[in-house]
Amino acid sequence: MGKRATGQTFGSVRHSTACCPPACHLPIYNLCKMRFFSTIAAMLLCGSMACAQQADPVLMKINGKPVTRSEFEYSYNKNNSADVIDMKTVDEYVDLFINYKLKVAAALDAKLDTLSSFKQEFALYRDQEVRPAFVDSTALLAEAKAVYDRTKEHIGPRGLVKPAHILMYVEQKSPTAKYEEARRRADSLYNVLKTGADFADLARKYSQDPGSAKNGGELPWIQPGQTFKEFEDAAYALQPGQMSGVVESPVGFHIILMKARKQLEPFDSLKNSILTFIEKRGMRERIIDRTIDEMVKASDGKLSKEDVISRKADELSAENPDLKYLLQEYHDGLLLYEISNRTVWEKAAKDEEGLAAYFKKNKKRYYWTEPRYKGMVYHVKSNDDVKAVRECVEDVPFSKWADVLRSTFNNDSVLRIRVEKGIFKEGDNAYIDKMVFGKDTTVTQLKDFPIDAVYGKLLKKKPEGYEDVRGLVTADYQEMLEKQWVAELRKKYPVEVYRDVLETVNKHSK
């Protein structure tokens, strides 16, 4: 809904806020991205259309399009759950639901569903709900086994090693002196280790690899190809308990102690870890993409990726009515938003003549019970600017004050003034309360702006024009346009409601 303008800061100038489109009166769609979780019982399939119709009869027709009882129940129950404040009875909800469907019908007539923006957004949401169905536990397990096999092949007979090391770090292209100093320190530590010193203690004290130093130099399990060749060759040459000499690599000098060696564990013992790895690396999506590509290829050019996903959506929707109605809800919600924005929200926001006329006709509705100060409080560094600010805006429309002040006084990196502009009632601004309404109020002096002043006029009862209450006027104007639009739709599109079916809503066996 449009909001009363109370002042909005930009840079060092504050100006009135603009109104926003109102929330929809019927919250039966959600334009945010939704996640679907549902569990339904197995449904018995009837062998005839007559049986299906009896199980889920048509509750109403909107412009000749049937709406089944289950569709209405899905919408009603979702929007009248226990946590909804403004719960509706079934009879109360019927008109809201009809209005919603009428707007969707208008959007379809306007062919808004053919817009590329609509198609892209709906496909994005639909894919989010449908794509996971292209991969099951069998496919994931097969991918995990493939990852394992590739890893095992890569590791080969050399297996895995778990070394510890002490590093004397040297940046590449360091001066010779630094290089030689690092080498001397590494040699010194090596000689101490050969006398029986504790490797972990020296690593914690002297190693310049902070990640491993705190663990006594210990590194994680390493497989071939994971580290520098010089380091790898030296490590793999060691057996558990053996220590290398000083080993040079591109990052400095190492002393390596082999902690353990092993071959890759069997698949079953690593399966869960690999499945976790697949999820974290987004490999599931790659499996889905591969599955869809294979289905497209198998069709010999008859199906596109879109066709494959669309067919899967239809298949899942036939099995799960909740998913069917969830996708339809999002589809219709996108259409509803676009047609409402075009017909009501955007029109109201831009229709200056309409807003002015509506205000003129209904101005008593916007009278105030307490006075307002239409103006600004401003803070300056010199007395000369007190007068200069007033002269700057005295012949300028109120709506343009902020722009004029910004360009005149704050057009460079040096701020000359700080301004708060708006339409203020008592209690909105401490400076206005003190300097205009004469209240005994404490104000906080702004740093670097020691002089405070006000400029504007006191409006005792009513606004000067609709701009002074634009948010409220826009919201009311939108509501009027909404009612007019719905009345037109009611005349344009035929509506049939079958009361006997309506009376059975939530009162029948599933």
C-alpha positions as CSV (number, residue, x, y, z in Angstrom):
1,M,0.0,0.0,0.0
2,G,1.1,3.6,-0.4
3,K,2.6,5.1,2.7
4,R,2.4,8.6,4.2
5,A,5.4,10.6,3.3
6,T,7.5,11.3,6.4
7,G,10.8,12.1,4.9
8,Q,13.6,10.1,3.3
9,T,17.3,10.9,3.4
10,F,19.5,10.9,0.3
11,G,23.1,12.1,0.6
12,S,22.6,15.1,2.9
13,V,19.2,16.1,1.7
14,R,15.9,14.4,2.8
15,H,12.8,14.3,0.6
16,S,9.4,12.8,0.6
17,T,9.0,9.1,-0.3
18,A,7.0,7.9,-3.3
19,C,4.2,5.4,-3.0
20,C,4.4,1.7,-3.7
21,P,1.8,-0.6,-5.4
22,P,-0.6,-2.1,-2.8
23,A,-0.5,-5.7,-1.8
24,C,-3.0,-7.9,-3.5
25,H,-6.3,-8.3,-1.7
26,L,-6.2,-12.0,-2.4
27,P,-3.0,-13.7,-1.2
28,I,-3.4,-16.8,-3.3
29,Y,-0.2,-16.6,-5.1
30,N,3.3,-16.1,-3.9
31,L,5.8,-14.4,-6.3
32,C,8.8,-15.2,-4.2
33,K,10.6,-18.4,-4.9
34,M,8.9,-21.3,-3.1
35,R,10.2,-24.7,-2.0
36,F,7.8,-27.7,-2.3
37,F,7.5,-30.3,0.3
38,S,4.4,-32.6,0.3
39,T,3.4,-36.1,1.2
40,I,0.2,-37.6,-0.2
41,A,-1.5,-40.9,0.1
42,A,-1.8,-43.2,-2.8
43,M,-5.0,-42.5,-4.8
44,L,-7.2,-45.2,-6.3
45,L,-7.7,-44.7,-10.0
46,C,-11.2,-45.0,-11.5
47,G,-11.6,-46.6,-14.8
48,S,-14.0,-44.1,-16.2
49,M,-14.4,-40.3,-16.7
50,A,-17.7,-40.5,-14.9
51,C,-15.9,-41.9,-11.8
52,A,-13.3,-39.2,-11.9
53,Q,-15.9,-36.4,-12.2
54,Q,-17.7,-37.8,-9.2
55,A,-14.5,-37.9,-7.2
56,D,-13.6,-34.3,-8.1
57,P,-16.6,-32.4,-9.4
58,V,-16.6,-29.1,-11.2
59,L,-17.3,-26.4,-8.6
60,M,-17.5,-23.3,-10.9
61,K,-16.8,-22.2,-14.4
62,I,-14.9,-18.9,-15.2
63,N,-15.3,-17.8,-18.8
64,G,-16.2,-21.3,-19.6
65,K,-13.1,-22.8,-18.0
66,P,-13.9,-25.4,-15.2
67,V,-12.5,-25.1,-11.7
68,T,-12.7,-28.4,-9.8
69,R,-13.4,-28.7,-6.2
70,S,-9.9,-29.9,-5.4
71,E,-8.4,-26.8,-7.0
72,F,-10.6,-24.5,-5.0
73,E,-9.9,-26.5,-1.8
74,Y,-6.2,-26.3,-2.4
75,S,-6.4,-22.5,-2.6
76,Y,-8.8,-22.0,0.2
77,N,-7.0,-24.3,2.7
78,K,-3.6,-22.8,1.9
79,N,-4.9,-19.3,2.4
80,N,-7.0,-20.0,5.5
81,S,-4.6,-22.1,7.6
82,A,-4.3,-21.7,11.3
83,D,-1.7,-19.0,11.2
84,V,-3.7,-16.7,8.9
85,I,-5.1,-13.7,10.8
86,D,-8.0,-12.8,8.5
87,M,-9.5,-16.2,7.9
88,K,-12.5,-16.4,5.5
89,T,-15.4,-18.7,5.4
90,V,-15.9,-20.7,2.2
91,D,-18.7,-18.4,1.1
92,E,-16.5,-15.3,1.8
93,Y,-13.6,-16.8,-0.1
94,V,-15.6,-17.6,-3.2
95,D,-15.8,-14.0,-4.4
96,L,-12.2,-13.4,-3.8
97,F,-11.3,-16.5,-5.7
98,I,-13.5,-15.6,-8.6
99,N,-12.0,-12.1,-8.8
100,Y,-8.5,-13.7,-8.9
101,K,-9.6,-16.1,-11.7
102,L,-11.2,-13.2,-13.7
103,K,-7.9,-11.2,-13.6
104,V,-6.0,-14.3,-14.8
105,A,-8.6,-14.7,-17.6
106,A,-7.9,-11.0,-18.6
107,A,-4.2,-11.6,-18.5
108,L,-4.6,-14.6,-20.8
109,D,-6.8,-12.6,-23.2
110,A,-4.0,-10.0,-23.3
111,K,-1.6,-12.8,-24.2
112,L,0.7,-12.0,-21.3
113,D,1.6,-15.7,-21.1
114,T,3.3,-15.3,-24.4
115,L,5.8,-12.7,-23.1
116,S,9.4,-14.0,-23.1
117,S,9.9,-12.6,-19.6
118,F,6.9,-14.6,-18.3
119,K,8.0,-17.8,-20.0
120,Q,11.5,-17.5,-18.5
121,E,10.4,-16.7,-15.0
122,F,7.8,-19.5,-14.9
123,A,10.2,-22.0,-16.5
124,L,12.8,-21.1,-13.8
125,Y,10.3,-21.9,-11.0
126,R,8.9,-25.0,-12.7
127,D,12.4,-26.3,-13.3
128,Q,13.2,-25.8,-9.6
129,E,10.3,-28.0,-8.7
130,V,10.6,-30.6,-11.4
131,R,14.3,-31.1,-12.2
132,P,15.1,-33.1,-9.0
133,A,12.7,-35.8,-10.3
134,F,15.2,-36.6,-13.1
135,V,17.7,-38.1,-10.6
136,D,17.0,-40.9,-8.1
137,S,19.0,-42.8,-5.6
138,T,20.1,-45.3,-8.2
139,A,21.5,-42.6,-10.4
140,L,23.3,-40.9,-7.5
141,L,24.8,-44.2,-6.4
142,A,26.0,-44.8,-9.9
143,E,27.6,-41.4,-10.0
144,A,29.2,-42.0,-6.6
145,K,30.7,-45.3,-7.9
146,A,32.0,-43.5,-11.0
147,V,33.7,-40.9,-8.8
148,Y,35.2,-43.7,-6.7
149,D,36.5,-45.6,-9.7
150,R,38.1,-42.5,-11.2
151,T,39.8,-41.7,-7.9
152,K,41.0,-45.2,-7.5
153,E,42.4,-45.2,-11.0
154,H,44.2,-41.9,-10.4
155,I,45.7,-43.0,-7.1
156,G,46.9,-46.3,-8.6
157,P,49.2,-48.6,-6.7
158,R,51.0,-45.7,-4.9
159,G,48.1,-45.2,-2.6
160,L,47.6,-42.3,-0.2
161,V,50.2,-40.8,2.2
162,K,49.8,-38.8,5.3
163,P,53.0,-36.7,5.9
164,A,54.0,-34.1,8.4
165,H,56.4,-31.3,7.5
166,I,58.4,-28.3,8.7
167,L,58.6,-25.5,6.2
168,M,61.0,-22.7,5.8
169,Y,59.2,-20.4,3.5
170,V,60.9,-18.5,0.7
171,E,59.1,-16.3,-1.9
172,Q,59.9,-17.1,-5.4
173,K,62.5,-14.7,-6.9
174,S,63.7,-13.8,-3.4
175,P,67.2,-12.4,-3.1
176,T,70.0,-14.9,-2.8
177,A,70.6,-13.9,0.8
178,K,67.1,-14.8,1.9
179,Y,67.2,-18.1,0.0
180,E,70.5,-19.1,1.7
181,E,69.2,-18.0,5.1
182,A,66.1,-20.2,4.8
183,R,68.3,-23.1,3.7
184,R,70.6,-22.7,6.7
185,R,67.6,-22.7,9.1
186,A,66.2,-25.8,7.5
187,D,69.6,-27.6,7.7
188,S,69.9,-26.5,11.4
189,L,66.5,-27.9,12.2
190,Y,67.3,-31.1,10.4
191,N,70.4,-31.6,12.4
192,V,68.5,-31.1,15.7
193,L,65.9,-33.7,14.5
194,K,68.6,-36.2,13.8
195,T,69.6,-36.0,17.4
196,G,66.2,-37.1,18.5
197,A,64.2,-33.8,19.0
198,D,60.5,-34.1,18.8
199,F,59.3,-33.3,15.3
200,A,55.8,-32.0,16.3
201,D,57.3,-29.6,18.9
202,L,59.8,-28.1,16.4
203,A,57.0,-27.9,13.8
204,R,54.8,-25.9,16.1
205,K,57.6,-23.6,17.0
206,Y,59.4,-23.0,13.7
207,S,57.4,-24.2,10.7
208,Q,56.2,-21.3,8.5
209,D,53.2,-23.2,7.3
210,P,50.6,-21.9,9.8
211,G,47.9,-24.3,8.7
212,S,49.9,-27.4,9.6
213,A,52.2,-26.0,12.3
214,K,49.5,-25.8,14.9
215,N,48.9,-29.6,14.3
216,G,52.6,-30.4,14.8
217,G,53.2,-30.2,11.0
218,E,50.6,-32.9,10.2
219,L,49.0,-32.6,6.7
220,P,45.8,-34.3,5.5
221,W,45.9,-37.5,3.4
222,I,47.5,-36.7,0.0
223,Q,47.0,-38.5,-3.3
224,P,49.3,-38.3,-6.4
225,G,49.1,-34.9,-8.1
226,Q,47.8,-32.9,-5.2
227,T,51.1,-31.1,-4.3
228,F,54.4,-30.0,-5.7
229,K,56.3,-32.7,-7.6
230,E,59.4,-32.3,-5.5
231,F,57.4,-32.7,-2.2
232,E,55.4,-35.6,-3.6
233,D,58.4,-37.5,-4.8
234,A,60.1,-37.2,-1.5
235,A,57.0,-38.1,0.5
236,Y,56.2,-41.2,-1.5
237,A,59.8,-42.4,-1.1
238,L,59.3,-42.7,2.6
239,Q,57.8,-45.4,4.7
240,P,55.9,-44.7,8.0
241,G,58.2,-43.4,10.6
242,Q,60.9,-42.3,8.1
243,M,62.1,-38.7,7.8
244,S,63.4,-37.0,4.7
245,G,66.4,-34.7,4.4
246,V,65.9,-31.1,3.4
247,V,63.6,-31.0,0.3
248,E,63.4,-27.9,-1.9
249,S,60.1,-26.9,-3.6
250,P,58.8,-23.7,-5.2
251,V,57.7,-22.5,-1.8
252,G,60.9,-23.1,0.2
253,F,62.5,-25.9,2.1
254,H,60.7,-28.9,3.8
255,I,61.6,-31.6,6.2
256,I,59.1,-34.4,5.8
257,L,58.1,-37.1,8.3
258,M,55.9,-39.9,7.0
259,K,53.0,-40.6,9.5
260,A,51.1,-43.2,7.6
261,R,50.4,-44.8,4.2
262,K,47.4,-46.7,2.9
263,Q,45.4,-47.8,-0.1
264,L,42.0,-46.4,-1.0
265,E,39.3,-47.9,1.2
266,P,36.5,-50.0,-0.4
267,F,33.6,-48.2,-2.0
268,D,31.0,-49.2,0.6
269,S,33.0,-47.5,3.4
270,L,33.4,-44.3,1.4
271,K,29.9,-44.2,-0.2
272,N,28.3,-41.7,2.2
273,S,31.2,-39.4,2.0
274,I,31.2,-39.4,-1.8
275,L,27.5,-38.7,-1.9
276,T,28.0,-35.7,0.4
277,F,30.8,-34.6,-1.9
278,I,28.5,-34.9,-4.9
279,E,25.9,-32.7,-3.2
280,K,28.4,-30.0,-2.1
281,R,30.0,-29.8,-5.5
282,G,26.7,-29.4,-7.3
283,M,27.2,-32.6,-9.2
284,R,23.5,-33.5,-8.8
285,E,22.6,-30.8,-11.3
286,R,25.2,-32.1,-13.7
287,I,23.6,-35.6,-13.4
288,I,20.2,-34.0,-14.1
289,D,21.5,-32.1,-17.1
290,R,23.1,-35.3,-18.5
291,T,19.9,-37.3,-18.0
292,I,17.9,-34.6,-19.8
293,D,20.4,-34.5,-22.7
294,E,20.3,-38.3,-23.0
295,M,16.5,-38.1,-23.3
296,V,16.7,-35.4,-25.9
297,K,19.2,-37.5,-27.9
298,A,17.1,-40.6,-27.6
299,S,14.1,-38.8,-29.2
300,D,16.0,-38.3,-32.5
301,G,15.4,-34.6,-32.6
302,K,11.7,-34.9,-31.8
303,L,12.1,-33.4,-28.3
304,S,13.9,-30.3,-26.9
305,K,15.1,-29.9,-23.3
306,E,12.0,-27.7,-22.7
307,D,9.8,-30.6,-24.0
308,V,11.4,-33.1,-21.8
309,I,11.0,-31.0,-18.6
310,S,7.4,-30.0,-19.6
311,R,6.5,-33.7,-20.0
312,K,8.0,-34.5,-16.7
313,A,6.0,-31.7,-15.1
314,D,2.8,-33.1,-16.6
315,E,3.7,-36.6,-15.4
316,L,4.4,-35.5,-11.9
317,S,1.3,-33.3,-11.8
318,A,-0.9,-36.2,-12.8
319,E,0.6,-38.2,-9.9
320,N,0.5,-35.4,-7.4
321,P,-2.4,-32.8,-7.4
322,D,-0.6,-30.6,-4.9
323,L,2.3,-30.1,-7.3
324,K,-0.1,-29.5,-10.1
325,Y,-1.9,-26.7,-8.2
326,L,1.4,-25.3,-6.9
327,L,2.7,-24.9,-10.4
328,Q,-0.6,-23.4,-11.6
329,E,-0.6,-21.0,-8.6
330,Y,2.8,-19.7,-9.6
331,H,1.8,-19.5,-13.3
332,D,-1.4,-17.6,-12.5
333,G,0.4,-15.5,-9.9
334,L,2.9,-14.2,-12.4
335,L,0.0,-13.3,-14.8
336,L,-1.9,-11.7,-12.0
337,Y,1.0,-9.5,-10.9
338,E,1.7,-8.3,-14.5
339,I,-2.0,-7.5,-15.4
340,S,-2.6,-5.8,-12.0
341,N,0.6,-3.7,-12.4
342,R,-0.5,-2.6,-15.9
343,T,-4.1,-2.0,-15.1
344,V,-4.0,-0.6,-11.5
345,W,-0.7,-0.1,-9.8
346,E,1.4,1.5,-12.5
347,K,-1.6,3.5,-13.9
348,A,-2.3,5.0,-10.5
349,A,1.3,5.9,-9.8
350,K,1.7,7.7,-13.1
351,D,-1.8,9.2,-13.5
352,E,-1.2,12.7,-12.1
353,E,-4.4,14.1,-13.5
354,G,-6.4,11.2,-12.0
355,L,-4.7,11.6,-8.6
356,A,-5.4,15.3,-8.6
357,A,-9.1,14.8,-9.6
358,Y,-9.6,12.1,-7.0
359,F,-8.0,14.2,-4.3
360,K,-10.2,17.2,-5.2
361,K,-13.3,15.1,-5.0
362,N,-12.4,13.4,-1.7
363,K,-10.2,16.1,-0.1
364,K,-12.1,16.0,3.2
365,R,-11.0,12.5,3.7
366,Y,-7.4,13.7,4.0
367,Y,-7.9,16.5,6.5
368,W,-5.7,16.3,9.6
369,T,-6.7,16.3,13.2
370,E,-3.5,18.0,14.2
371,P,-1.3,20.6,12.3
372,R,1.5,19.7,10.0
373,Y,4.7,21.7,9.2
374,K,5.5,21.5,5.5
375,G,9.1,22.5,5.1
376,M,12.5,21.6,6.3
377,V,15.0,21.8,9.1
378,Y,18.5,22.5,7.9
379,H,21.9,22.7,9.5
380,V,24.7,25.0,8.2
381,K,28.2,26.2,9.1
382,S,27.8,29.9,8.8
383,N,25.0,32.5,9.3
384,D,25.3,33.6,5.7
385,D,24.0,30.2,4.6
386,V,20.9,30.5,6.7
387,K,19.6,33.2,4.5
388,A,21.1,31.7,1.3
389,V,19.2,28.4,1.8
390,R,15.9,30.3,2.2
391,E,16.5,32.4,-0.9
392,C,17.5,29.3,-2.9
393,V,14.1,27.6,-2.4
394,E,11.5,30.4,-1.9
395,D,10.4,30.5,-5.5
396,V,10.8,26.7,-6.1
397,P,8.1,24.1,-5.8
398,F,8.3,22.1,-2.7
399,S,8.9,18.8,-4.6
400,K,12.0,20.4,-6.2
401,W,13.7,21.7,-3.0
402,A,15.9,18.7,-2.5
403,D,17.4,18.8,-6.1
404,V,18.0,22.5,-5.9
405,L,19.6,22.4,-2.5
406,R,21.8,19.5,-3.5
407,S,23.1,21.2,-6.7
408,T,23.6,24.6,-5.0
409,F,25.2,23.7,-1.7
410,N,26.4,20.1,-1.9
411,N,27.6,19.7,-5.5
412,D,31.1,18.7,-4.6
413,S,32.9,16.7,-2.0
414,V,32.5,19.5,0.6
415,L,29.1,19.5,2.3
416,R,27.8,22.9,3.2
417,I,24.4,21.9,4.6
418,R,22.5,19.0,6.1
419,V,18.7,19.0,5.3
420,E,15.6,17.1,6.5
421,K,12.6,17.8,4.3
422,G,9.1,16.6,4.6
423,I,5.6,17.2,6.1
424,F,6.0,16.8,9.8
425,K,3.5,16.4,12.6
426,E,4.4,16.9,16.3
427,G,6.7,14.1,17.3
428,D,8.2,13.4,13.9
429,N,11.4,15.5,14.3
430,A,12.9,16.9,17.5
431,Y,14.2,20.1,15.7
432,I,10.7,20.8,14.3
433,D,9.1,20.1,17.7
434,K,11.4,22.7,19.4
435,M,11.6,25.4,16.7
436,V,8.1,25.2,15.2
437,F,5.7,23.6,17.7
438,G,7.5,25.2,20.7
439,K,8.1,22.0,22.6
440,D,10.6,21.7,25.4
441,T,12.6,19.1,23.5
442,T,16.3,18.2,23.6
443,V,18.1,18.2,20.3
444,T,21.4,16.8,19.4
445,Q,23.8,19.2,17.8
446,L,25.2,17.9,14.5
447,K,29.0,17.8,14.3
448,D,30.5,20.4,12.0
449,F,27.0,22.0,11.5
450,P,26.5,24.3,14.5
451,I,23.6,26.4,13.2
452,D,20.1,25.0,13.0
453,A,17.2,26.7,11.1
454,V,13.8,25.9,9.7
455,Y,11.9,27.1,6.6
456,G,8.4,26.3,5.5
457,K,4.8,26.8,6.5
458,L,2.4,25.5,9.1
459,L,-0.7,23.7,7.7
460,K,-3.3,23.7,10.4
461,K,-5.9,21.3,9.1
462,K,-5.6,20.3,5.5
463,P,-3.0,19.6,2.9
464,E,-2.4,22.2,0.1
465,G,-2.6,19.6,-2.7
466,Y,-2.6,15.8,-3.3
467,E,1.2,15.9,-3.4
468,D,1.2,16.5,0.4
469,V,-0.6,13.2,1.0
470,R,0.4,11.4,-2.2
471,G,0.9,8.0,-0.6
472,L,-2.6,8.0,0.9
473,V,-4.3,9.3,-2.2
474,T,-2.4,6.9,-4.5
475,A,-3.5,3.9,-2.3
476,D,-7.1,5.0,-2.3
477,Y,-7.0,5.7,-6.0
478,Q,-5.6,2.2,-6.6
479,E,-8.4,0.7,-4.6
480,M,-11.0,2.6,-6.7
481,L,-9.4,1.5,-9.9
482,E,-9.3,-2.1,-8.6
483,K,-13.0,-2.1,-7.9
484,Q,-13.9,-0.6,-11.3
485,W,-11.7,-3.2,-13.0
486,V,-13.3,-6.1,-11.2
487,A,-16.8,-4.8,-12.0
488,E,-15.8,-4.6,-15.7
489,L,-14.4,-8.2,-15.5
490,R,-17.6,-9.4,-13.9
491,K,-19.6,-8.0,-16.8
492,K,-17.2,-9.3,-19.5
493,Y,-16.7,-12.9,-18.4
494,P,-19.5,-15.3,-17.4
495,V,-19.2,-16.9,-14.0
496,E,-21.1,-20.1,-12.9
497,V,-21.0,-21.4,-9.4
498,Y,-22.5,-24.7,-8.5
499,R,-23.8,-24.3,-5.0
500,D,-24.4,-28.0,-4.4
501,V,-20.8,-28.7,-5.0
502,L,-19.7,-25.6,-3.0
503,E,-21.5,-27.0,0.0
504,T,-19.3,-30.1,0.0
505,V,-16.0,-28.2,0.2
506,N,-13.9,-29.9,3.0
507,K,-16.9,-32.0,3.9
508,H,-16.3,-35.1,1.7
509,S,-14.2,-38.2,2.0
510,K,-11.0,-38.1,0.1
